[in-house]
Amino acid sequence: MPQPPPLLPHLLFEQPVPLLIVLGAATLALILIARRRNDRRLLVWAGGVTLLALAVVVMSKLVVTQRERLNDRTRELVAATAPLDVAHLRTLFAPDAVLLGPEGQSLGQGEEILARLDMRIRIDPIQRQDVRNVQAQVLSDREAVTYLELKTTFKGGEVTDEHPTTWLITWTRQPDGAWQMRSARWMTWRGQPAPLGWF
């Protein structure tokens, strides 16, 4: 599992809602106290806190962290499997991309992964992919990892079948700044170690 993100950048840029709630409550408290005491200085403080909250909103919209880019990239990778878009998946794969089992054993590389995935989906068509949770950790300027909880719904005839899985995906950053998948490690299927025979 990736480590929790640094608190301050996370609150400022990625999940500012808790901080905005605190700032909003502080503004309201300052206004109420200022009215009771008839103290204009507290109203000035309330205005300052409001401006700070607006600055947080603007920064959260303007600044996209690498963690957010990686989370979006992971969702993009999942979306390219339902419906299967082999051409787009190729752009998301690093040249040495590899699929791994729960113990780190290789299940295929590059074009082999795409061929197996295409064959498997022809046998078991995917109706829907739902990302339940994705957490990214930047390890260095060039390396990162995302933990993915996914629910895949297969459809055959009139029967739908849901499969929760977890994945650990490693990423490498290219010279143009784009993140590409270096490995996807299939960790669990329905809470058990991933069955290698599916691929």
Protein Blocks (a to p, Z undefined) as FASTA:
>chain_A
ZZdddfklmmmmmmmmlmmmmmmmmmmmmmmmmmmnopaklmmmmmmmmmmmmmmmmmmm
mpccfklmmmmmmmmmmmmmoccdfklmmmmpcfkbccddfkopafbehjlmmmmmmmmm
mmmccfbdcdfbdcdddfbfkbccddddddddddehjbccdddddddddddddfkopacd
fbdcdfbgghiacdfklZZ
